[in-house]
Amino acid sequence: MAENARDHRDGQGRSEYHGVPANALPLTASEDRQWATLAHFGGILGCVPSLLIYLIFRDRGPFTAQESKEALNFSLPPTIAAVLANILVFIPYVGNIFAVIATLIWVALTCFSVAAGIHVNRGQPHRYPYNLRWLK
C-alpha cells in the first residue's frame, strides 16, 4: 500500500491529492427530507444532533439546511437551561427543584421535537412557535 502512495507523488514529494477538497454530492429529495426529519428528532438528545446535521449537510440540501437550522435554533436554549439545571441539582435543599425543572425541560423539548419531526417527514417545513432564531 505504501508503494501505491509513492506512485502518486508530484515533484515536491507531496501526494497529487494533497489539498484537493472533497466535494460531496447533493442530497436527493428523499435524503434531504430524511436528514431534515432527523435534525428535528435529534432534539430529544439536545442541540448536538441538529448542530452536526447543520454543519455537515447545510450545503448539500436546501430543506435540510433550513430545517436543521430551525431545529438548532429551537433546541439550543433549552439544552443550555437543562445543563445548568442539572448542575444546580447538587445544591443542598433546592437540588430537587432543579431536577424537576431539568426533567420538564427535557419532556417539553422531546414533545416539540417529535411533533416537528413528524411534520417535516411529510415534506412540509416546520416553524416552532417559540423560537429565538439566533442563526439566520
N, C-alpha and C positions, 0 to 999 in steps of 0.2 A: 504494500500500500504506500509506503514511503517513496518507492521508486516512481509510482504514478504521480505523486505530488511534485517530484522533481522534474517530471516531464513537462509540466505546465508552468514553468518559471520564465519570467522575462529576463532581460539582460542585467537587471539590477538585483536579482535574487528573490524578487517577490513573485508571488503567485499571480497569474494573469487575472484571477478572480478577485484580487485584493482591491477593496474599495468599491466594488460594484454593488449597488443597492439591490436588495431583493424586492421585486415588485410583485405584490400579491394580486391575485385575480379578483375582480369584483364579485360580490355575492350574488347568487341567483335570487329570484324573488322569494322562494320558499326559505332559503338560508337567511335572507335578510329578515324575514318575519320571525324565524326561529330564534335568531340571536337577539332581536328586539324583545321577544317574549321572555327569553332567559334573563335579560337585563332587569326586567321588572320582577320576575320570580326570585331573582337573586337578592331582592330587598329583604327576604326572610333572614338572610345572613348578614345584613347590614349594607354598607355602601361599597364594600370591596368588589363584589362581583360586577356591579354596574360600572364601577370605575375601570376595571380591567377590560370589560367588553367595549366601553367607550374608547379607551386608549388603543385597543387592538383593531377594532372594526370600524371606527368612525370614517375612515377614508374608503372603505370597501362597500358600504351600503348606506344609502341616504336614510332609509327607515330605521335601521339600527342606530345610526348616529343620532337621529332625532329622539328616539325612544330611550336609548341608554343615557343620553344627556338629561332627559326628563326624570328618569329613574334615579340617576345620581343626584340631581338637584333635590329630589324629594327625600332620599334616604340618608343623605349626609347629616343634616341637623339632628334627626332622631338617633342616629348612630353615635354621634358625639355626646348627646344627652344621656344615652343609655350607658356609655362607657363611664361618664362622670358619675352617674348614679350607682354603677357597680363599684366604683372606687369608694364612694361615700358610704357604702354598705358597712364598711369596717369601723365607722364611728359608733362608739358605745351609745346605747339607749335609743338613738334615732336611726340606726342602721336598717332596721326592719322596714321603716317607711320608705327608704331609698330602694330596698329590694322590691317592694311592691311597685314603686314608680318605674323601675327598670323593666319589670315584667309587663306592666301596662304599655310601656313604650314599644316593647317587642311585639306584643299582641296586636297593637294598632298598626304597626309597620307591616306585620305579616298580613293582616286583613286587607289593607290598602294595596300592598304589592301583589297579592294573589288576584284581587279584583282587576287590577290594571293588566296583569299578565294574561288573564282570560280575555279581556277586551282587545289587547294587542294581537293575541293569537288569531283573532278573527280578521286581522288585517286592517283594523281601524286604529288611528292614532289616539293616544290617551293623554289627557291633561289632568293632573292631580288638582283637586280644588284648593288645597293648602300647600303651596309650593313657593319657595323663595326665589328659585330660578337664578342662582348665582352664576352658573355657566350660561353664556349667551350663545 
